[in-house]
Amino acid sequence: IVLIFPVEVQLQEKNLRKPQEILSKFCQENSLSCLDLLPLLEKQKEKVFLDLGHPNVFGSKIIAEEIAGYLLKNHLP
């Protein structure tokens, strides 16, 4: 599985989504499982980052739950 982690500035700047687009396209073209965490994090009302690129405790919790749910849903080990 390829996890695409955003950085904090991408939550506010919609024009900075190119890395997610490139990685998602690559995964599709190569039949790789891919989970983009940007949609999950941008819909949160609570702060999810400690700094530019590191999630805080809340961010880490929801990321872990999202990954676990994705693995179970897609029958991945």
N, C-alpha and C positions, 0 to 999 in steps of 0.2 A: 504494500500500500504506500502510495506517495501522499504525504501530508503537506499541504500548502499553508504555511503559517504567515499571516499578514504582519505588518508592523503597524504601530499605532496611527501614524499619519494616514494610512490607507482607509481608516474608519471614517475620516472626515473628507478626504479628497478622492472623489469618485474617478478622477482622471488618472489615478495611479494604480489601476487594476491590470495593467499589461502583464506583469509577472504571472498573475493567476491565469490569465487567458492563455499565455504561452505554455505554461505547465499543464493546464487542463487539456489543451489540444494535443500536446505530446503524449499524455497518458491515453487519451482516446485512440490516437493513431497507433499506439503500441500495446493496446489491450491491457493497460495497467489500472489497477484500482487506485482511485484518487479521491481524496477528501480535502476540499477547500474550506478552511476554517473562517474565512472572511465573512460569509453570510451569517454565521453563528455569532461572531463577535460584534458585528456592526449593529445587530438588532438589540443588543443589551443596553439597558438603561444605566446600569451600574458600571463604574470604571473597571476595565479588565486588564490594563497594563500598569506595571511599575514604572517603566521607562519606555523608550522608543520601541523596543522589541521583546521585552520579557513580560509574560503575563504575571499578574498578581495572584493571590490565593484564590479569589473568586474566578478569575480567568482560567487558571489551571484546573479548577474543579469542573467548570463547564466544558472545557476542552477534553478532559479525561472522560467525562460522561458521553460526549459526542463521539469520541473514538470508540469507546466500548459499544455504544449503540450501533455504530456503523459496522463494526466487526461482527456483532451478533446478527444484524439484519442481512449481511452479505455472506454469512456462514464462513467467515475467515478465522483462522486460529488465533 
